[in-house]
Amino acid sequence: MSGGQGFATEAAAAIVRFGFEDLGLHCIWAECNAENTGSVRVLTKLGMQREARFRDHKWFGDRWWDTEIYAMLEDEWRGAVVGCREASDFRHLQPSPTASLCNAGRGEECPPCRC
C-alpha cells in the first residue's frame, strides 16, 4: 500500500489543472465520505474548501454514511499556482504537488512554484 506518499494528491492536482486549464471550468467540486480522512486531506491540500455536509446521505455496506462536498473556483486555484509571485499570464505555470498547498493571501508562507 502506498498511503501517505502523496500520489493521490499529485494525481488530483493534475486532474484539477486539466479541468481549469484545458476544459476552462469555473468551479471543480468533489464528494467524499466524511469519515475518509485520507480523501478529506487530499481535497484540503489542493486548496478546496468544504461547502456542504449531507448526513446519512449514502447507503453502503450495512449503514448510512455522511458525505461532504469540497469545491474550488478557478481564481482560487490560479492564486495557489502562482503562490507569492506576481504574474499576468498564468498559462505557463505548471503547479507542483506542493504548489496546491499555498495559502497566498491568508497570511501563510507559500512554497515555490515550478514553471
Biotite code that builds the C-alpha atoms (Angstrom):
import biotite.structure as struc

atoms = struc.array([
    struc.Atom([0.000, 0.000, 0.000], chain_id="A", res_id=1, res_name="MET", atom_name="CA", element="C"),
    struc.Atom([1.269, 3.494, -0.801], chain_id="A", res_id=2, res_name="SER", atom_name="CA", element="C"),
    struc.Atom([-0.777, 5.641, 1.580], chain_id="A", res_id=3, res_name="GLY", atom_name="CA", element="C"),
    struc.Atom([0.736, 8.898, 2.728], chain_id="A", res_id=4, res_name="GLY", atom_name="CA", element="C"),
    struc.Atom([3.247, 9.248, -0.106], chain_id="A", res_id=5, res_name="GLN", atom_name="CA", element="C"),
    struc.Atom([1.358, 11.999, -1.934], chain_id="A", res_id=6, res_name="GLY", atom_name="CA", element="C"),
    struc.Atom([0.357, 10.015, -5.025], chain_id="A", res_id=7, res_name="PHE", atom_name="CA", element="C"),
    struc.Atom([-3.362, 10.788, -4.644], chain_id="A", res_id=8, res_name="ALA", atom_name="CA", element="C"),
    struc.Atom([-2.646, 14.483, -4.099], chain_id="A", res_id=9, res_name="THR", atom_name="CA", element="C"),
    struc.Atom([-0.396, 14.610, -7.157], chain_id="A", res_id=10, res_name="GLU", atom_name="CA", element="C"),
    struc.Atom([-2.983, 12.825, -9.313], chain_id="A", res_id=11, res_name="ALA", atom_name="CA", element="C"),
    struc.Atom([-5.817, 15.036, -8.047], chain_id="A", res_id=12, res_name="ALA", atom_name="CA", element="C"),
    struc.Atom([-3.733, 18.165, -8.699], chain_id="A", res_id=13, res_name="ALA", atom_name="CA", element="C"),
    struc.Atom([-3.218, 17.030, -12.308], chain_id="A", res_id=14, res_name="ALA", atom_name="CA", element="C"),
    struc.Atom([-6.962, 16.478, -12.737], chain_id="A", res_id=15, res_name="ILE", atom_name="CA", element="C"),
    struc.Atom([-7.756, 19.910, -11.277], chain_id="A", res_id=16, res_name="VAL", atom_name="CA", element="C"),
    struc.Atom([-5.144, 21.533, -13.529], chain_id="A", res_id=17, res_name="ARG", atom_name="CA", element="C"),
    struc.Atom([-6.673, 19.765, -16.568], chain_id="A", res_id=18, res_name="PHE", atom_name="CA", element="C"),
    struc.Atom([-10.160, 20.942, -15.580], chain_id="A", res_id=19, res_name="GLY", atom_name="CA", element="C"),
    struc.Atom([-9.212, 24.575, -15.193], chain_id="A", res_id=20, res_name="PHE", atom_name="CA", element="C"),
    struc.Atom([-6.598, 24.925, -17.946], chain_id="A", res_id=21, res_name="GLU", atom_name="CA", element="C"),
    struc.Atom([-7.759, 22.552, -20.665], chain_id="A", res_id=22, res_name="ASP", atom_name="CA", element="C"),
    struc.Atom([-11.508, 22.393, -20.113], chain_id="A", res_id=23, res_name="LEU", atom_name="CA", element="C"),
    struc.Atom([-11.910, 26.008, -18.961], chain_id="A", res_id=24, res_name="GLY", atom_name="CA", element="C"),
    struc.Atom([-14.050, 25.091, -15.951], chain_id="A", res_id=25, res_name="LEU", atom_name="CA", element="C"),
    struc.Atom([-15.048, 27.792, -13.484], chain_id="A", res_id=26, res_name="HIS", atom_name="CA", element="C"),
    struc.Atom([-15.564, 25.507, -10.484], chain_id="A", res_id=27, res_name="CYS", atom_name="CA", element="C"),
    struc.Atom([-14.492, 21.983, -9.585], chain_id="A", res_id=28, res_name="ILE", atom_name="CA", element="C"),
    struc.Atom([-16.123, 20.073, -6.767], chain_id="A", res_id=29, res_name="TRP", atom_name="CA", element="C"),
    struc.Atom([-15.644, 16.686, -5.171], chain_id="A", res_id=30, res_name="ALA", atom_name="CA", element="C"),
    struc.Atom([-17.738, 14.457, -2.933], chain_id="A", res_id=31, res_name="GLU", atom_name="CA", element="C"),
    struc.Atom([-16.237, 12.156, -0.324], chain_id="A", res_id=32, res_name="CYS", atom_name="CA", element="C"),
    struc.Atom([-17.196, 10.034, 2.644], chain_id="A", res_id=33, res_name="ASN", atom_name="CA", element="C"),
    struc.Atom([-16.963, 12.355, 5.658], chain_id="A", res_id=34, res_name="ALA", atom_name="CA", element="C"),
    struc.Atom([-15.093, 9.691, 7.631], chain_id="A", res_id=35, res_name="GLU", atom_name="CA", element="C"),
    struc.Atom([-12.473, 9.113, 4.929], chain_id="A", res_id=36, res_name="ASN", atom_name="CA", element="C"),
    struc.Atom([-9.715, 11.266, 6.414], chain_id="A", res_id=37, res_name="THR", atom_name="CA", element="C"),
    struc.Atom([-7.323, 10.492, 3.552], chain_id="A", res_id=38, res_name="GLY", atom_name="CA", element="C"),
    struc.Atom([-9.721, 11.863, 0.947], chain_id="A", res_id=39, res_name="SER", atom_name="CA", element="C"),
    struc.Atom([-10.502, 14.911, 3.083], chain_id="A", res_id=40, res_name="VAL", atom_name="CA", element="C"),
    struc.Atom([-6.757, 15.569, 3.452], chain_id="A", res_id=41, res_name="ARG", atom_name="CA", element="C"),
    struc.Atom([-6.185, 15.350, -0.326], chain_id="A", res_id=42, res_name="VAL", atom_name="CA", element="C"),
    struc.Atom([-9.015, 17.785, -1.056], chain_id="A", res_id=43, res_name="LEU", atom_name="CA", element="C"),
    struc.Atom([-7.880, 20.311, 1.544], chain_id="A", res_id=44, res_name="THR", atom_name="CA", element="C"),
    struc.Atom([-4.250, 20.053, 0.363], chain_id="A", res_id=45, res_name="LYS", atom_name="CA", element="C"),
    struc.Atom([-5.498, 21.042, -3.078], chain_id="A", res_id=46, res_name="LEU", atom_name="CA", element="C"),
    struc.Atom([-6.988, 24.165, -1.529], chain_id="A", res_id=47, res_name="GLY", atom_name="CA", element="C"),
    struc.Atom([-10.591, 23.050, -1.782], chain_id="A", res_id=48, res_name="MET", atom_name="CA", element="C"),
    struc.Atom([-12.999, 24.272, 0.871], chain_id="A", res_id=49, res_name="GLN", atom_name="CA", element="C"),
    struc.Atom([-15.731, 22.230, 2.486], chain_id="A", res_id=50, res_name="ARG", atom_name="CA", element="C"),
    struc.Atom([-19.031, 23.580, 1.256], chain_id="A", res_id=51, res_name="GLU", atom_name="CA", element="C"),
    struc.Atom([-21.590, 21.063, 2.496], chain_id="A", res_id=52, res_name="ALA", atom_name="CA", element="C"),
    struc.Atom([-22.153, 18.011, 4.643], chain_id="A", res_id=53, res_name="ARG", atom_name="CA", element="C"),
    struc.Atom([-25.043, 15.665, 3.941], chain_id="A", res_id=54, res_name="PHE", atom_name="CA", element="C"),
    struc.Atom([-25.950, 13.496, 6.904], chain_id="A", res_id=55, res_name="ARG", atom_name="CA", element="C"),
    struc.Atom([-26.873, 9.863, 6.243], chain_id="A", res_id=56, res_name="ASP", atom_name="CA", element="C"),
    struc.Atom([-26.563, 10.574, 2.539], chain_id="A", res_id=57, res_name="HIS", atom_name="CA", element="C"),
    struc.Atom([-25.232, 7.306, 1.069], chain_id="A", res_id=58, res_name="LYS", atom_name="CA", element="C"),
    struc.Atom([-26.079, 3.718, 1.940], chain_id="A", res_id=59, res_name="TRP", atom_name="CA", element="C"),
    struc.Atom([-23.025, 1.483, 1.762], chain_id="A", res_id=60, res_name="PHE", atom_name="CA", element="C"),
    struc.Atom([-22.427, -1.882, 3.329], chain_id="A", res_id=61, res_name="GLY", atom_name="CA", element="C"),
    struc.Atom([-24.720, -2.074, 6.296], chain_id="A", res_id=62, res_name="ASP", atom_name="CA", element="C"),
    struc.Atom([-25.150, 1.582, 7.216], chain_id="A", res_id=63, res_name="ARG", atom_name="CA", element="C"),
    struc.Atom([-25.752, 5.174, 6.135], chain_id="A", res_id=64, res_name="TRP", atom_name="CA", element="C"),
    struc.Atom([-22.727, 7.406, 5.678], chain_id="A", res_id=65, res_name="TRP", atom_name="CA", element="C"),
    struc.Atom([-22.328, 11.176, 5.742], chain_id="A", res_id=66, res_name="ASP", atom_name="CA", element="C"),
    struc.Atom([-20.818, 12.778, 2.650], chain_id="A", res_id=67, res_name="THR", atom_name="CA", element="C"),
    struc.Atom([-19.058, 16.107, 2.276], chain_id="A", res_id=68, res_name="GLU", atom_name="CA", element="C"),
    struc.Atom([-18.721, 18.383, -0.739], chain_id="A", res_id=69, res_name="ILE", atom_name="CA", element="C"),
    struc.Atom([-15.475, 20.275, -1.333], chain_id="A", res_id=70, res_name="TYR", atom_name="CA", element="C"),
    struc.Atom([-15.035, 22.881, -4.057], chain_id="A", res_id=71, res_name="ALA", atom_name="CA", element="C"),
    struc.Atom([-12.582, 25.328, -5.576], chain_id="A", res_id=72, res_name="MET", atom_name="CA", element="C"),
    struc.Atom([-13.059, 28.211, -8.007], chain_id="A", res_id=73, res_name="LEU", atom_name="CA", element="C"),
    struc.Atom([-10.673, 28.835, -10.873], chain_id="A", res_id=74, res_name="GLU", atom_name="CA", element="C"),
    struc.Atom([-9.343, 32.100, -9.434], chain_id="A", res_id=75, res_name="ASP", atom_name="CA", element="C"),
    struc.Atom([-8.588, 30.358, -6.118], chain_id="A", res_id=76, res_name="GLU", atom_name="CA", element="C"),
    struc.Atom([-6.646, 27.680, -7.990], chain_id="A", res_id=77, res_name="TRP", atom_name="CA", element="C"),
    struc.Atom([-4.743, 30.235, -10.041], chain_id="A", res_id=78, res_name="ARG", atom_name="CA", element="C"),
    struc.Atom([-3.782, 32.031, -6.832], chain_id="A", res_id=79, res_name="GLY", atom_name="CA", element="C"),
    struc.Atom([-2.431, 28.772, -5.407], chain_id="A", res_id=80, res_name="ALA", atom_name="CA", element="C"),
    struc.Atom([-0.492, 28.063, -8.614], chain_id="A", res_id=81, res_name="VAL", atom_name="CA", element="C"),
    struc.Atom([1.093, 31.495, -8.701], chain_id="A", res_id=82, res_name="VAL", atom_name="CA", element="C"),
    struc.Atom([1.738, 31.492, -4.966], chain_id="A", res_id=83, res_name="GLY", atom_name="CA", element="C"),
    struc.Atom([3.590, 34.576, -3.839], chain_id="A", res_id=84, res_name="CYS", atom_name="CA", element="C"),
    struc.Atom([4.725, 35.566, -7.333], chain_id="A", res_id=85, res_name="ARG", atom_name="CA", element="C"),
    struc.Atom([3.334, 38.319, -9.500], chain_id="A", res_id=86, res_name="GLU", atom_name="CA", element="C"),
    struc.Atom([2.247, 37.172, -12.954], chain_id="A", res_id=87, res_name="ALA", atom_name="CA", element="C"),
    struc.Atom([-0.202, 38.358, -15.551], chain_id="A", res_id=88, res_name="SER", atom_name="CA", element="C"),
    struc.Atom([-0.182, 35.180, -17.664], chain_id="A", res_id=89, res_name="ASP", atom_name="CA", element="C"),
    struc.Atom([-0.859, 32.019, -15.681], chain_id="A", res_id=90, res_name="PHE", atom_name="CA", element="C"),
    struc.Atom([-0.893, 29.601, -18.635], chain_id="A", res_id=91, res_name="ARG", atom_name="CA", element="C"),
    struc.Atom([2.844, 28.846, -18.496], chain_id="A", res_id=92, res_name="HIS", atom_name="CA", element="C"),
    struc.Atom([2.785, 27.738, -14.858], chain_id="A", res_id=93, res_name="LEU", atom_name="CA", element="C"),
    struc.Atom([2.814, 24.050, -14.031], chain_id="A", res_id=94, res_name="GLN", atom_name="CA", element="C"),
    struc.Atom([1.922, 23.622, -10.367], chain_id="A", res_id=95, res_name="PRO", atom_name="CA", element="C"),
    struc.Atom([3.898, 21.107, -8.420], chain_id="A", res_id=96, res_name="SER", atom_name="CA", element="C"),
    struc.Atom([2.051, 18.999, -5.824], chain_id="A", res_id=97, res_name="PRO", atom_name="CA", element="C"),
    struc.Atom([3.292, 21.415, -3.155], chain_id="A", res_id=98, res_name="THR", atom_name="CA", element="C"),
    struc.Atom([2.023, 24.475, -5.045], chain_id="A", res_id=99, res_name="ALA", atom_name="CA", element="C"),
    struc.Atom([-1.502, 23.411, -4.226], chain_id="A", res_id=100, res_name="SER", atom_name="CA", element="C"),
    struc.Atom([-0.671, 23.834, -0.542], chain_id="A", res_id=101, res_name="LEU", atom_name="CA", element="C"),
    struc.Atom([-0.156, 27.570, -0.963], chain_id="A", res_id=102, res_name="CYS", atom_name="CA", element="C"),
    struc.Atom([-2.385, 29.818, 1.116], chain_id="A", res_id=103, res_name="ASN", atom_name="CA", element="C"),
    struc.Atom([-1.405, 33.099, -0.508], chain_id="A", res_id=104, res_name="ALA", atom_name="CA", element="C"),
    struc.Atom([-3.407, 35.949, 0.890], chain_id="A", res_id=105, res_name="GLY", atom_name="CA", element="C"),
    struc.Atom([-4.195, 34.030, 4.053], chain_id="A", res_id=106, res_name="ARG", atom_name="CA", element="C"),
    struc.Atom([-1.104, 35.172, 5.929], chain_id="A", res_id=107, res_name="GLY", atom_name="CA", element="C"),
    struc.Atom([0.875, 31.974, 5.352], chain_id="A", res_id=108, res_name="GLU", atom_name="CA", element="C"),
    struc.Atom([4.143, 31.447, 3.537], chain_id="A", res_id=109, res_name="GLU", atom_name="CA", element="C"),
    struc.Atom([3.918, 29.848, 0.104], chain_id="A", res_id=110, res_name="CYS", atom_name="CA", element="C"),
    struc.Atom([6.133, 27.125, -1.319], chain_id="A", res_id=111, res_name="PRO", atom_name="CA", element="C"),
    struc.Atom([7.945, 27.989, -4.560], chain_id="A", res_id=112, res_name="PRO", atom_name="CA", element="C"),
    struc.Atom([6.020, 27.247, -7.747], chain_id="A", res_id=113, res_name="CYS", atom_name="CA", element="C"),
    struc.Atom([7.570, 25.275, -10.611], chain_id="A", res_id=114, res_name="ARG", atom_name="CA", element="C"),
    struc.Atom([7.481, 26.934, -14.036], chain_id="A", res_id=115, res_name="CYS", atom_name="CA", element="C"),
])
